């Protein structure tokens, strides 16, 4: 999991300054009432980080924990659209630094332990999927080349 942690650290350190190129108005703009603003999409990544921290920790000591969250409800109930963008950016950054620290300390044996979300997966799979999910959304937020995500 050291390699995944290292990759995550590189990505978040690369993305953080790029987030600074957007002002509050650009981050808050909604193309449609039914679509997330950039700020809400970043908030979704905060929610994902919080739920994945729980998966990465709990799966190391419980047998196949079930950890599911309803992403649409989390974004609405956290009310990211009304929060200052800098707060969301800092929270996203710090949560991901924590995930990198957690992943860095997971043994090879523990990486094979499983957690149930929509499907059953190992911690190792979840860590790699977390990177793919993060890249997908960050490339959308930062208006970079799209990264497909299943």
C-alpha positions, 0 to 999 in steps of 0.5 A, spaced: 500 500 500 506 504 500 505 505 492 498 507 493 500 512 498 505 515 494 501 516 488 496 519 492 501 524 495 503 526 489 496 527 486 494 531 492 500 535 492 499 536 484 492 538 484 492 543 490 495 549 487 491 548 481 484 548 485 487 555 487 486 558 479 479 558 480 475 563 484 469 562 489 464 564 483 467 559 478 467 554 484 460 555 485 457 556 478 452 551 477 450 549 470 444 546 472 440 545 478 440 538 477 448 538 477 453 539 482 458 545 482 465 544 482 465 546 489 459 540 490 463 535 486 469 537 491 465 536 497 463 529 494 470 528 494 471 530 501 465 525 503 468 519 499 475 521 503 471 520 510 467 514 508 474 511 505 478 512 511 472 508 515 473 503 510 481 502 510 481 503 518 475 498 520 476 493 515 483 492 518 480 489 525 472 487 523 470 481 519 468 484 512 464 491 515 459 494 511 460 501 509 455 504 504 454 512 503 449 515 499 453 520 495 447 525 493 444 525 500 451 527 503 452 533 498 446 536 500 446 535 507 453 537 508 451 544 504 457 544 500 454 550 496 454 554 501 461 553 504 467 557 503 471 554 497 477 554 501 474 550 507 472 545 502 479 545 499 483 545 506 478 539 508 479 535 502 487 536 502 488 534 509 483 528 509 487 525 503 493 526 507 490 522 512 488 517 507 495 517 504 498 516 512 493 510 513 495 507 506 502 507 508 501 503 514 497 498 512 501 491 511 501 486 505 497 482 509 492 487 512 491 489 504 487 483 503 482 484 508 475 485 505 470 491 506 463 491 503 460 497 500 456 496 493 460 490 492 466 486 496 473 488 495 479 488 498 483 494 502 488 494 496 482 494 491 479 500 494 485 504 495 487 503 487 479 505 486 480 511 490 485 513 486 481 512 480 475 516 483 479 521 485 483 522 478 476 522 475 473 527 479 479 532 479 480 532 472 473 534 471 473 540 476 480 542 474 478 542 467 483 537 465 483 531 460 477 527 462 479 520 466 474 515 465 471 512 471 466 506 471 
